[in-house]
Amino acid sequence: MRRSDLGEFEEIVLLTVAVLNPAAYSVMIAEELEQQTGKTVTTGAVHSALQRLEKKGFLTSEMGEATAARGGRRKRLFTVTVAGSKILHEVKAVRDNLWSRVTPQGMPQINIS
């Protein structure tokens, strides 16, 4: 895995698309990221990441059906590609390997609540 292939924010956006499939669109992705991270996430930042990920071949998109709730507008729905799945699994393997090798002396203990 080359680190330039996937930035940290792109990684969590891509993973969130996988979580929300088949209803992954920019507003829903931003809301899920805010809920998971406790940080403000703009739809503009998500939209930019989605465009980069699609350009890299990690996502595909298609227009969903128009809905009355959106004033007749359609949503762009995103899906993880095989390449996207592969890069997520590679990142997870690296992270899992590193976490499994952390010793108690490796970092201070904290309480997560």
Biopython code that builds the backbone (N, CA, C, O; Angstrom):
import numpy as np
from Bio.PDB.StructureBuilder import StructureBuilder

atoms = [
    (1, "MET", "N", (0.856, -1.179, 0.000)),
    (1, "MET", "CA", (0.000, 0.000, 0.000)),
    (1, "MET", "C", (0.891, 1.227, 0.000)),
    (1, "MET", "O", (1.789, 1.338, 0.835)),
    (2, "ARG", "N", (0.662, 2.137, -0.908)),
    (2, "ARG", "CA", (1.346, 3.421, -0.902)),
    (2, "ARG", "C", (0.458, 4.398, -0.153)),
    (2, "ARG", "O", (-0.741, 4.475, -0.424)),
    (3, "ARG", "N", (1.021, 5.141, 0.779)),
    (3, "ARG", "CA", (0.238, 6.069, 1.600)),
    (3, "ARG", "C", (-0.468, 7.119, 0.758)),
    (3, "ARG", "O", (-1.519, 7.623, 1.151)),
    (4, "SER", "N", (0.105, 7.456, -0.408)),
    (4, "SER", "CA", (-0.508, 8.476, -1.266)),
    (4, "SER", "C", (-1.797, 7.979, -1.916)),
    (4, "SER", "O", (-2.553, 8.772, -2.477)),
    (5, "ASP", "N", (-2.049, 6.689, -1.845)),
    (5, "ASP", "CA", (-3.257, 6.144, -2.449)),
    (5, "ASP", "C", (-4.526, 6.532, -1.702)),
    (5, "ASP", "O", (-5.593, 6.651, -2.305)),
    (6, "LEU", "N", (-4.414, 6.727, -0.408)),
    (6, "LEU", "CA", (-5.609, 6.949, 0.396)),
    (6, "LEU", "C", (-5.261, 7.781, 1.627)),
    (6, "LEU", "O", (-4.529, 7.324, 2.505)),
    (7, "GLY", "N", (-5.784, 8.996, 1.688)),
    (7, "GLY", "CA", (-5.590, 9.834, 2.862)),
    (7, "GLY", "C", (-6.503, 9.386, 3.990)),
    (7, "GLY", "O", (-7.435, 8.611, 3.774)),
    (8, "GLU", "N", (-6.236, 9.872, 5.188)),
    (8, "GLU", "CA", (-7.020, 9.461, 6.359)),
    (8, "GLU", "C", (-8.501, 9.815, 6.204)),
    (8, "GLU", "O", (-9.367, 8.983, 6.476)),
    (9, "PHE", "N", (-8.797, 11.045, 5.769)),
    (9, "PHE", "CA", (-10.193, 11.438, 5.602)),
    (9, "PHE", "C", (-10.844, 10.625, 4.487)),
    (9, "PHE", "O", (-11.997, 10.210, 4.606)),
    (10, "GLU", "N", (-10.104, 10.398, 3.406)),
    (10, "GLU", "CA", (-10.635, 9.563, 2.322)),
    (10, "GLU", "C", (-10.934, 8.156, 2.829)),
    (10, "GLU", "O", (-11.937, 7.553, 2.450)),
    (11, "GLU", "N", (-10.072, 7.646, 3.674)),
    (11, "GLU", "CA", (-10.277, 6.302, 4.233)),
    (11, "GLU", "C", (-11.598, 6.221, 5.002)),
    (11, "GLU", "O", (-12.376, 5.288, 4.804)),
    (12, "ILE", "N", (-11.849, 7.196, 5.875)),
    (12, "ILE", "CA", (-13.081, 7.101, 6.660)),
    (12, "ILE", "C", (-14.314, 7.411, 5.809)),
    (12, "ILE", "O", (-15.395, 6.894, 6.090)),
    (13, "VAL", "N", (-14.170, 8.239, 4.782)),
    (13, "VAL", "CA", (-15.294, 8.466, 3.863)),
    (13, "VAL", "C", (-15.595, 7.174, 3.107)),
    (13, "VAL", "O", (-16.753, 6.771, 3.001)),
    (14, "LEU", "N", (-14.561, 6.530, 2.585)),
    (14, "LEU", "CA", (-14.742, 5.280, 1.845)),
    (14, "LEU", "C", (-15.361, 4.203, 2.733)),
    (14, "LEU", "O", (-16.259, 3.479, 2.303)),
    (15, "LEU", "N", (-14.892, 4.103, 3.942)),
    (15, "LEU", "CA", (-15.443, 3.123, 4.881)),
    (15, "LEU", "C", (-16.898, 3.447, 5.217)),
    (15, "LEU", "O", (-17.720, 2.541, 5.354)),
    (16, "THR", "N", (-17.213, 4.718, 5.348)),
    (16, "THR", "CA", (-18.592, 5.126, 5.629)),
    (16, "THR", "C", (-19.512, 4.813, 4.465)),
    (16, "THR", "O", (-20.668, 4.442, 4.673)),
    (17, "VAL", "N", (-19.019, 4.955, 3.240)),
    (17, "VAL", "CA", (-19.820, 4.551, 2.071)),
    (17, "VAL", "C", (-20.167, 3.066, 2.176)),
    (17, "VAL", "O", (-21.301, 2.669, 1.908)),
    (18, "ALA", "N", (-19.195, 2.255, 2.563)),
    (18, "ALA", "CA", (-19.451, 0.818, 2.725)),
    (18, "ALA", "C", (-20.492, 0.557, 3.811)),
    (18, "ALA", "O", (-21.348, -0.314, 3.657)),
    (19, "VAL", "N", (-20.420, 1.305, 4.900)),
    (19, "VAL", "CA", (-21.365, 1.146, 6.011)),
    (19, "VAL", "C", (-22.782, 1.521, 5.580)),
    (19, "VAL", "O", (-23.743, 0.830, 5.919)),
    (20, "LEU", "N", (-22.906, 2.618, 4.831)),
    (20, "LEU", "CA", (-24.226, 3.153, 4.474)),
    (20, "LEU", "C", (-24.829, 2.541, 3.212)),
    (20, "LEU", "O", (-25.993, 2.802, 2.906)),
    (21, "ASN", "N", (-24.085, 1.752, 2.490)),
    (21, "ASN", "CA", (-24.586, 1.161, 1.253)),
    (21, "ASN", "C", (-25.919, 0.460, 1.501)),
    (21, "ASN", "O", (-26.010, -0.316, 2.452)),
    (22, "PRO", "N", (-26.935, 0.687, 0.714)),
    (22, "PRO", "CA", (-26.992, 1.357, -0.586)),
    (22, "PRO", "C", (-27.438, 2.825, -0.511)),
    (22, "PRO", "O", (-27.765, 3.410, -1.544)),
    (23, "ALA", "N", (-27.460, 3.420, 0.655)),
    (23, "ALA", "CA", (-27.988, 4.784, 0.795)),
    (23, "ALA", "C", (-26.881, 5.805, 1.048)),
    (23, "ALA", "O", (-27.094, 6.780, 1.769)),
    (24, "ALA", "N", (-25.694, 5.590, 0.457)),
    (24, "ALA", "CA", (-24.559, 6.470, 0.715)),
    (24, "ALA", "C", (-24.572, 7.666, -0.235)),
    (24, "ALA", "O", (-24.281, 7.537, -1.424)),
    (25, "TYR", "N", (-24.914, 8.828, 0.312)),
    (25, "TYR", "CA", (-24.822, 10.079, -0.443)),
    (25, "TYR", "C", (-24.217, 11.124, 0.479)),
    (25, "TYR", "O", (-24.179, 10.926, 1.693)),
    (26, "SER", "N", (-23.743, 12.235, -0.077)),
    (26, "SER", "CA", (-22.878, 13.152, 0.664)),
    (26, "SER", "C", (-23.441, 13.628, 2.002)),
    (26, "SER", "O", (-22.719, 13.644, 2.998)),
    (27, "VAL", "N", (-24.710, 14.013, 2.043)),
    (27, "VAL", "CA", (-25.287, 14.518, 3.298)),
    (27, "VAL", "C", (-25.322, 13.417, 4.361)),
    (27, "VAL", "O", (-24.968, 13.651, 5.517)),
    (28, "MET", "N", (-25.748, 12.231, 3.967)),
    (28, "MET", "CA", (-25.824, 11.110, 4.911)),
    (28, "MET", "C", (-24.426, 10.713, 5.396)),
    (28, "MET", "O", (-24.245, 10.374, 6.565)),
    (29, "ILE", "N", (-23.442, 10.757, 4.498)),
    (29, "ILE", "CA", (-22.065, 10.424, 4.869)),
    (29, "ILE", "C", (-21.547, 11.439, 5.882)),
    (29, "ILE", "O", (-20.950, 11.052, 6.887)),
    (30, "ALA", "N", (-21.765, 12.733, 5.635)),
    (30, "ALA", "CA", (-21.325, 13.779, 6.562)),
    (30, "ALA", "C", (-21.977, 13.598, 7.929)),
    (30, "ALA", "O", (-21.306, 13.730, 8.953)),
    (31, "GLU", "N", (-23.263, 13.300, 7.958)),
    (31, "GLU", "CA", (-23.964, 13.094, 9.228)),
    (31, "GLU", "C", (-23.397, 11.896, 9.983)),
    (31, "GLU", "O", (-23.202, 11.967, 11.197)),
    (32, "GLU", "N", (-23.133, 10.812, 9.288)),
    (32, "GLU", "CA", (-22.581, 9.615, 9.932)),
    (32, "GLU", "C", (-21.183, 9.897, 10.474)),
    (32, "GLU", "O", (-20.845, 9.470, 11.578)),
    (33, "LEU", "N", (-20.375, 10.614, 9.703)),
    (33, "LEU", "CA", (-19.027, 10.952, 10.167)),
    (33, "LEU", "C", (-19.069, 11.853, 11.396)),
    (33, "LEU", "O", (-18.272, 11.676, 12.316)),
    (34, "GLU", "N", (-19.984, 12.812, 11.423)),
    (34, "GLU", "CA", (-20.127, 13.679, 12.594)),
    (34, "GLU", "C", (-20.533, 12.857, 13.816)),
    (34, "GLU", "O", (-20.016, 13.060, 14.915)),
    (35, "GLN", "N", (-21.463, 11.931, 13.609)),
    (35, "GLN", "CA", (-21.929, 11.094, 14.720)),
    (35, "GLN", "C", (-20.785, 10.222, 15.240)),
    (35, "GLN", "O", (-20.639, 10.058, 16.451)),
    (36, "GLN", "N", (-19.985, 9.670, 14.356)),
    (36, "GLN", "CA", (-18.913, 8.756, 14.762)),
    (36, "GLN", "C", (-17.704, 9.477, 15.352)),
    (36, "GLN", "O", (-17.063, 8.965, 16.270)),
    (37, "THR", "N", (-17.388, 10.670, 14.827)),
    (37, "THR", "CA", (-16.174, 11.362, 15.266)),
    (37, "THR", "C", (-16.425, 12.450, 16.302)),
    (37, "THR", "O", (-15.510, 12.845, 17.024)),
    (38, "GLY", "N", (-17.663, 12.936, 16.378)),
    (38, "GLY", "CA", (-17.962, 14.047, 17.269)),
    (38, "GLY", "C", (-17.424, 15.371, 16.771)),
    (38, "GLY", "O", (-17.382, 16.352, 17.514)),
    (39, "LYS", "N", (-17.010, 15.401, 15.509)),
    (39, "LYS", "CA", (-16.462, 16.621, 14.905)),
    (39, "LYS", "C", (-17.374, 17.079, 13.777)),
    (39, "LYS", "O", (-18.079, 16.275, 13.167)),
    (40, "THR", "N", (-17.353, 18.391, 13.503)),
    (40, "THR", "CA", (-18.129, 18.925, 12.391)),
    (40, "THR", "C", (-17.507, 18.479, 11.078)),
    (40, "THR", "O", (-16.300, 18.610, 10.875)),
    (41, "VAL", "N", (-18.330, 17.956, 10.199)),
    (41, "VAL", "CA", (-17.885, 17.517, 8.881)),
    (41, "VAL", "C", (-18.792, 18.189, 7.857)),
    (41, "VAL", "O", (-20.006, 17.987, 7.870)),
    (42, "THR", "N", (-18.209, 18.977, 6.981)),
    (42, "THR", "CA", (-19.025, 19.678, 5.990)),
    (42, "THR", "C", (-19.318, 18.770, 4.802)),
    (42, "THR", "O", (-18.522, 17.899, 4.451)),
    (43, "THR", "N", (-20.473, 18.994, 4.195)),
    (43, "THR", "CA", (-20.800, 18.216, 2.992)),
    (43, "THR", "C", (-19.833, 18.562, 1.866)),
    (43, "THR", "O", (-19.564, 17.724, 1.005)),
    (44, "GLY", "N", (-19.307, 19.785, 1.862)),
    (44, "GLY", "CA", (-18.327, 20.162, 0.847)),
    (44, "GLY", "C", (-17.059, 19.324, 0.939)),
    (44, "GLY", "O", (-16.525, 18.885, -0.080)),
    (45, "ALA", "N", (-16.577, 19.102, 2.160)),
    (45, "ALA", "CA", (-15.384, 18.274, 2.356)),
    (45, "ALA", "C", (-15.661, 16.832, 1.930)),
    (45, "ALA", "O", (-14.819, 16.184, 1.308)),
    (46, "VAL", "N", (-16.848, 16.343, 2.274)),
    (46, "VAL", "CA", (-17.230, 14.983, 1.883)),
    (46, "VAL", "C", (-17.337, 14.894, 0.368)),
    (46, "VAL", "O", (-16.845, 13.942, -0.238)),
    (47, "HIS", "N", (-17.973, 15.873, -0.238)),
    (47, "HIS", "CA", (-18.152, 15.874, -1.693)),
    (47, "HIS", "C", (-16.789, 15.847, -2.400)),
    (47, "HIS", "O", (-16.603, 15.104, -3.363)),
    (48, "SER", "N", (-15.850, 16.651, -1.925)),
    (48, "SER", "CA", (-14.500, 16.668, -2.518)),
    (48, "SER", "C", (-13.828, 15.305, -2.386)),
    (48, "SER", "O", (-13.223, 14.813, -3.338)),
    (49, "ALA", "N", (-13.933, 14.702, -1.215)),
    (49, "ALA", "CA", (-13.335, 13.384, -1.000)),
    (49, "ALA", "C", (-13.988, 12.339, -1.894)),
    (49, "ALA", "O", (-13.304, 11.484, -2.456)),
    (50, "LEU", "N", (-15.307, 12.404, -2.028)),
    (50, "LEU", "CA", (-16.012, 11.462, -2.894)),
    (50, "LEU", "C", (-15.548, 11.584, -4.338)),
    (50, "LEU", "O", (-15.372, 10.578, -5.026)),
    (51, "GLN", "N", (-15.352, 12.807, -4.795)),
    (51, "GLN", "CA", (-14.865, 13.019, -6.167)),
    (51, "GLN", "C", (-13.467, 12.434, -6.346)),
    (51, "GLN", "O", (-13.191, 11.784, -7.354)),
    (52, "ARG", "N", (-12.574, 12.663, -5.364)),
    (52, "ARG", "CA", (-11.219, 12.111, -5.446)),
    (52, "ARG", "C", (-11.257, 10.585, -5.454)),
    (52, "ARG", "O", (-10.556, 9.941, -6.235)),
    (53, "LEU", "N", (-12.081, 10.016, -4.578)),
    (53, "LEU", "CA", (-12.171, 8.561, -4.486)),
    (53, "LEU", "C", (-12.739, 7.950, -5.763)),
    (53, "LEU", "O", (-12.315, 6.875, -6.187)),
    (54, "GLU", "N", (-13.695, 8.637, -6.370)),
    (54, "GLU", "CA", (-14.260, 8.139, -7.626)),
    (54, "GLU", "C", (-13.205, 8.230, -8.737)),
    (54, "GLU", "O", (-13.085, 7.322, -9.559)),
    (55, "LYS", "N", (-12.450, 9.320, -8.755)),
    (55, "LYS", "CA", (-11.393, 9.500, -9.760)),
    (55, "LYS", "C", (-10.311, 8.425, -9.614)),
    (55, "LYS", "O", (-9.754, 7.961, -10.610)),
    (56, "LYS", "N", (-10.017, 8.033, -8.377)),
    (56, "LYS", "CA", (-9.022, 6.988, -8.119)),
    (56, "LYS", "C", (-9.558, 5.593, -8.420)),
    (56, "LYS", "O", (-8.794, 4.628, -8.432)),
    (57, "GLY", "N", (-10.863, 5.473, -8.664)),
    (57, "GLY", "CA", (-11.458, 4.182, -8.976)),
    (57, "GLY", "C", (-11.907, 3.398, -7.764)),
    (57, "GLY", "O", (-12.221, 2.213, -7.876)),
    (58, "PHE", "N", (-11.942, 4.049, -6.583)),
    (58, "PHE", "CA", (-12.346, 3.367, -5.362)),
    (58, "PHE", "C", (-13.857, 3.402, -5.136)),
    (58, "PHE", "O", (-14.383, 2.648, -4.318)),
    (59, "LEU", "N", (-14.542, 4.269, -5.852)),
    (59, "LEU", "CA", (-16.001, 4.405, -5.769)),
    (59, "LEU", "C", (-16.595, 4.522, -7.166)),
    (59, "LEU", "O", (-15.923, 4.923, -8.116)),
    (60, "THR", "N", (-17.863, 4.164, -7.268)),
    (60, "THR", "CA", (-18.665, 4.508, -8.436)),
    (60, "THR", "C", (-19.895, 5.231, -7.913)),
    (60, "THR", "O", (-20.237, 5.129, -6.735)),
    (61, "SER", "N", (-20.551, 5.956, -8.799)),
    (61, "SER", "CA", (-21.769, 6.644, -8.378)),
    (61, "SER", "C", (-22.807, 6.572, -9.467)),
    (61, "SER", "O", (-22.507, 6.381, -10.645)),
    (62, "GLU", "N", (-24.049, 6.732, -9.029)),
    (62, "GLU", "CA", (-25.168, 6.819, -9.963)),
    (62, "GLU", "C", (-26.243, 7.689, -9.338)),
    (62, "GLU", "O", (-26.307, 7.842, -8.119)),
    (63, "MET", "N", (-27.063, 8.242, -10.165)),
    (63, "MET", "CA", (-28.132, 9.098, -9.670)),
    (63, "MET", "C", (-29.299, 8.234, -9.208)),
    (63, "MET", "O", (-29.748, 7.332, -9.915)),
    (64, "GLY", "N", (-29.780, 8.534, -8.000)),
    (64, "GLY", "CA", (-30.947, 7.838, -7.458)),
    (64, "GLY", "C", (-32.216, 8.470, -7.990)),
    (64, "GLY", "O", (-32.169, 9.397, -8.799)),
    (65, "GLU", "N", (-33.333, 7.972, -7.540)),
    (65, "GLU", "CA", (-34.640, 8.492, -7.958)),
    (65, "GLU", "C", (-34.926, 9.834, -7.288)),
    (65, "GLU", "O", (-34.468, 10.103, -6.178)),
    (66, "ALA", "N", (-35.684, 10.654, -7.978)),
    (66, "ALA", "CA", (-36.125, 11.928, -7.405)),
    (66, "ALA", "C", (-37.117, 11.648, -6.273)),
    (66, "ALA", "O", (-37.920, 10.718, -6.350)),
    (67, "THR", "N", (-37.045, 12.471, -5.222)),
    (67, "THR", "CA", (-37.961, 12.292, -4.095)),
    (67, "THR", "C", (-38.651, 13.614, -3.775)),
    (67, "THR", "O", (-38.090, 14.692, -3.972)),
    (68, "ALA", "N", (-39.866, 13.508, -3.282)),
    (68, "ALA", "CA", (-40.615, 14.706, -2.898)),
    (68, "ALA", "C", (-39.924, 15.425, -1.737)),
    (68, "ALA", "O", (-39.943, 16.653, -1.663)),
    (69, "ALA", "N", (-39.319, 14.656, -0.837)),
    (69, "ALA", "CA", (-38.633, 15.241, 0.315)),
    (69, "ALA", "C", (-37.475, 16.147, -0.118)),
    (69, "ALA", "O", (-37.087, 17.055, 0.617)),
    (70, "ARG", "N", (-36.934, 15.902, -1.296)),
    (70, "ARG", "CA", (-35.835, 16.726, -1.810)),
    (70, "ARG", "C", (-36.318, 17.676, -2.902)),
    (70, "ARG", "O", (-35.519, 18.164, -3.700)),
    (71, "GLY", "N", (-37.595, 17.933, -2.937)),
    (71, "GLY", "CA", (-38.129, 18.863, -3.932)),
    (71, "GLY", "C", (-38.001, 18.351, -5.352)),
    (71, "GLY", "O", (-37.854, 19.130, -6.294)),
    (72, "GLY", "N", (-38.056, 17.050, -5.497)),
    (72, "GLY", "CA", (-37.947, 16.450, -6.826)),
    (72, "GLY", "C", (-36.519, 16.249, -7.300)),
    (72, "GLY", "O", (-36.298, 15.781, -8.417)),
    (73, "ARG", "N", (-35.544, 16.597, -6.464)),
    (73, "ARG", "CA", (-34.143, 16.421, -6.855)),
    (73, "ARG", "C", (-33.692, 14.995, -6.586)),
    (73, "ARG", "O", (-34.244, 14.289, -5.742)),
    (74, "ARG", "N", (-32.676, 14.598, -7.326)),
    (74, "ARG", "CA", (-32.116, 13.257, -7.185)),
    (74, "ARG", "C", (-30.829, 13.304, -6.355)),
    (74, "ARG", "O", (-30.134, 14.320, -6.319)),
    (75, "LYS", "N", (-30.526, 12.186, -5.689)),
    (75, "LYS", "CA", (-29.290, 12.054, -4.913)),
    (75, "LYS", "C", (-28.268, 11.297, -5.748)),
    (75, "LYS", "O", (-28.623, 10.401, -6.513)),
    (76, "ARG", "N", (-26.996, 11.660, -5.601)),
    (76, "ARG", "CA", (-25.915, 10.864, -6.187)),
    (76, "ARG", "C", (-25.514, 9.829, -5.141)),
    (76, "ARG", "O", (-25.012, 10.176, -4.072)),
    (77, "LEU", "N", (-25.736, 8.573, -5.456)),
    (77, "LEU", "CA", (-25.458, 7.464, -4.541)),
    (77, "LEU", "C", (-24.115, 6.825, -4.885)),
    (77, "LEU", "O", (-23.804, 6.614, -6.057)),
    (78, "PHE", "N", (-23.332, 6.522, -3.873)),
    (78, "PHE", "CA", (-21.979, 5.996, -4.061)),
    (78, "PHE", "C", (-21.882, 4.552, -3.593)),
    (78, "PHE", "O", (-22.546, 4.139, -2.642)),
    (79, "THR", "N", (-21.035, 3.793, -4.290)),
    (79, "THR", "CA", (-20.795, 2.385, -3.986)),
    (79, "THR", "C", (-19.298, 2.121, -4.051)),
    (79, "THR", "O", (-18.610, 2.647, -4.926)),
    (80, "VAL", "N", (-18.795, 1.316, -3.137)),
    (80, "VAL", "CA", (-17.381, 0.938, -3.116)),
    (80, "VAL", "C", (-17.113, -0.054, -4.251)),
    (80, "VAL", "O", (-17.878, -0.997, -4.454)),
    (81, "THR", "N", (-16.023, 0.167, -4.984)),
    (81, "THR", "CA", (-15.621, -0.737, -6.060)),
    (81, "THR", "C", (-14.735, -1.849, -5.504)),
    (81, "THR", "O", (-14.398, -1.845, -4.320)),
    (82, "VAL", "N", (-14.364, -2.787, -6.348)),
    (82, "VAL", "CA", (-13.431, -3.845, -5.954)),
    (82, "VAL", "C", (-12.098, -3.220, -5.535)),
    (82, "VAL", "O", (-11.502, -3.640, -4.544)),
    (83, "ALA", "N", (-11.629, -2.223, -6.282)),
    (83, "ALA", "CA", (-10.375, -1.545, -5.917)),
    (83, "ALA", "C", (-10.506, -0.840, -4.564)),
    (83, "ALA", "O", (-9.565, -0.834, -3.770)),
    (84, "GLY", "N", (-11.675, -0.245, -4.304)),
    (84, "GLY", "CA", (-11.916, 0.398, -3.024)),
    (84, "GLY", "C", (-11.922, -0.598, -1.880)),
    (84, "GLY", "O", (-11.371, -0.336, -0.810)),
    (85, "SER", "N", (-12.549, -1.743, -2.114)),
    (85, "SER", "CA", (-12.572, -2.801, -1.101)),
    (85, "SER", "C", (-11.160, -3.304, -0.828)),
    (85, "SER", "O", (-10.786, -3.546, 0.320)),
    (86, "LYS", "N", (-10.387, -3.458, -1.888)),
    (86, "LYS", "CA", (-9.010, -3.943, -1.746)),
    (86, "LYS", "C", (-8.175, -2.975, -0.915)),
    (86, "LYS", "O", (-7.463, -3.403, -0.007)),
    (87, "ILE", "N", (-8.249, -1.688, -1.209)),
    (87, "ILE", "CA", (-7.434, -0.714, -0.468)),
    (87, "ILE", "C", (-7.870, -0.640, 0.996)),
    (87, "ILE", "O", (-7.026, -0.499, 1.881)),
    (88, "LEU", "N", (-9.185, -0.735, 1.263)),
    (88, "LEU", "CA", (-9.651, -0.730, 2.654)),
    (88, "LEU", "C", (-9.128, -1.951, 3.418)),
    (88, "LEU", "O", (-8.715, -1.836, 4.571)),
    (89, "HIS", "N", (-9.148, -3.107, 2.774)),
    (89, "HIS", "CA", (-8.629, -4.315, 3.426)),
    (89, "HIS", "C", (-7.117, -4.203, 3.662)),
    (89, "HIS", "O", (-6.617, -4.657, 4.691)),
    (90, "GLU", "N", (-6.392, -3.600, 2.714)),
    (90, "GLU", "CA", (-4.945, -3.416, 2.892)),
    (90, "GLU", "C", (-4.661, -2.484, 4.068)),
    (90, "GLU", "O", (-3.786, -2.764, 4.887)),
    (91, "VAL", "N", (-5.395, -1.381, 4.151)),
    (91, "VAL", "CA", (-5.216, -0.438, 5.254)),
    (91, "VAL", "C", (-5.542, -1.107, 6.588)),
    (91, "VAL", "O", (-4.814, -0.938, 7.566)),
    (92, "LYS", "N", (-6.633, -1.863, 6.623)),
    (92, "LYS", "CA", (-7.031, -2.559, 7.849)),
    (92, "LYS", "C", (-5.954, -3.558, 8.279)),
    (92, "LYS", "O", (-5.641, -3.660, 9.466)),
    (93, "ALA", "N", (-5.392, -4.287, 7.330)),
    (93, "ALA", "CA", (-4.357, -5.270, 7.654)),
    (93, "ALA", "C", (-3.131, -4.598, 8.266)),
    (93, "ALA", "O", (-2.561, -5.102, 9.234)),
    (94, "VAL", "N", (-2.729, -3.471, 7.707)),
    (94, "VAL", "CA", (-1.574, -2.740, 8.248)),
    (94, "VAL", "C", (-1.884, -2.259, 9.660)),
    (94, "VAL", "O", (-1.078, -2.429, 10.575)),
    (95, "ARG", "N", (-3.067, -1.653, 9.830)),
    (95, "ARG", "CA", (-3.438, -1.135, 11.156)),
    (95, "ARG", "C", (-3.562, -2.274, 12.179)),
    (95, "ARG", "O", (-3.057, -2.160, 13.295)),
    (96, "ASP", "N", (-4.230, -3.367, 11.801)),
    (96, "ASP", "CA", (-4.386, -4.507, 12.717)),
    (96, "ASP", "C", (-3.021, -5.063, 13.120)),
    (96, "ASP", "O", (-2.799, -5.382, 14.289)),
    (97, "ASN", "N", (-2.109, -5.180, 12.156)),
    (97, "ASN", "CA", (-0.778, -5.700, 12.446)),
    (97, "ASN", "C", (-0.045, -4.794, 13.437)),
    (97, "ASN", "O", (0.553, -5.269, 14.402)),
    (98, "LEU", "N", (-0.100, -3.492, 13.185)),
    (98, "LEU", "CA", (0.574, -2.566, 14.097)),
    (98, "LEU", "C", (-0.054, -2.576, 15.484)),
    (98, "LEU", "O", (0.666, -2.603, 16.482)),
    (99, "TRP", "N", (-1.389, -2.556, 15.567)),
    (99, "TRP", "CA", (-2.059, -2.576, 16.875)),
    (99, "TRP", "C", (-1.727, -3.856, 17.635)),
    (99, "TRP", "O", (-1.568, -3.820, 18.855)),
    (100, "SER", "N", (-1.621, -4.971, 16.945)),
    (100, "SER", "CA", (-1.326, -6.233, 17.630)),
    (100, "SER", "C", (0.092, -6.255, 18.202)),
    (100, "SER", "O", (0.399, -7.067, 19.075)),
    (101, "ARG", "N", (0.948, -5.372, 17.714)),
    (101, "ARG", "CA", (2.333, -5.335, 18.162)),
    (101, "ARG", "C", (2.605, -4.264, 19.208)),
    (101, "ARG", "O", (3.727, -4.166, 19.705)),
    (102, "VAL", "N", (1.610, -3.463, 19.552)),
    (102, "VAL", "CA", (1.803, -2.434, 20.575)),
    (102, "VAL", "C", (1.871, -3.110, 21.942)),
    (102, "VAL", "O", (0.999, -3.899, 22.306)),
    (103, "THR", "N", (2.917, -2.787, 22.683)),
    (103, "THR", "CA", (3.070, -3.335, 24.030)),
    (103, "THR", "C", (2.579, -2.298, 25.037)),
    (103, "THR", "O", (2.445, -1.125, 24.690)),
    (104, "PRO", "N", (2.308, -2.707, 26.276)),
    (104, "PRO", "CA", (1.899, -1.735, 27.295)),
    (104, "PRO", "C", (2.921, -0.599, 27.466)),
    (104, "PRO", "O", (2.548, 0.514, 27.838)),
    (105, "GLN", "N", (4.189, -0.870, 27.201)),
    (105, "GLN", "CA", (5.214, 0.153, 27.316)),
    (105, "GLN", "C", (5.216, 1.077, 26.087)),
    (105, "GLN", "O", (5.853, 2.130, 26.105)),
    (106, "GLY", "N", (4.519, 0.690, 25.043)),
    (106, "GLY", "CA", (4.555, 1.424, 23.787)),
    (106, "GLY", "C", (3.852, 2.748, 23.798)),
    (106, "GLY", "O", (4.206, 3.644, 23.032)),
    (107, "MET", "N", (2.845, 2.895, 24.665)),
    (107, "MET", "CA", (2.147, 4.175, 24.783)),
    (107, "MET", "C", (1.416, 4.246, 26.107)),
    (107, "MET", "O", (1.073, 3.218, 26.690)),
    (108, "PRO", "N", (1.175, 5.466, 26.584)),
    (108, "PRO", "CA", (0.472, 5.626, 27.858)),
    (108, "PRO", "C", (-0.951, 5.067, 27.793)),
    (108, "PRO", "O", (-1.614, 5.122, 26.757)),
    (109, "GLN", "N", (-1.395, 4.536, 28.916)),
    (109, "GLN", "CA", (-2.760, 4.019, 29.006)),
    (109, "GLN", "C", (-3.720, 5.191, 29.197)),
    (109, "GLN", "O", (-3.397, 6.155, 29.892)),
    (110, "ILE", "N", (-4.879, 5.111, 28.593)),
    (110, "ILE", "CA", (-5.919, 6.139, 28.746)),
    (110, "ILE", "C", (-7.253, 5.457, 28.999)),
    (110, "ILE", "O", (-7.440, 4.283, 28.679)),
    (111, "ASN", "N", (-8.172, 6.210, 29.576)),
    (111, "ASN", "CA", (-9.536, 5.717, 29.758)),
    (111, "ASN", "C", (-10.393, 6.307, 28.648)),
    (111, "ASN", "O", (-10.461, 7.526, 28.496)),
    (112, "ILE", "N", (-11.037, 5.459, 27.883)),
    (112, "ILE", "CA", (-11.927, 5.913, 26.817)),
    (112, "ILE", "C", (-13.356, 5.759, 27.313)),
    (112, "ILE", "O", (-13.797, 4.668, 27.677)),
    (113, "SER", "N", (-14.064, 6.876, 27.319)),
    (113, "SER", "CA", (-15.460, 6.789, 27.779)),
    (113, "SER", "C", (-16.401, 7.333, 26.753)),
    (113, "SER", "O", (-17.613, 7.340, 26.970)),
]
sb = StructureBuilder()
sb.init_structure("model")
sb.init_model(0)
sb.init_chain("A")
sb.init_seg("    ")
for serial, (resi, resn, name, xyz) in enumerate(atoms, 1):
    if name == "N":
        sb.init_residue(resn, " ", resi, " ")
    sb.init_atom(name, np.array(xyz, "f"), 0.0, 1.0, " ", f" {name:<3s}", serial, name[0])
structure = sb.get_structure()
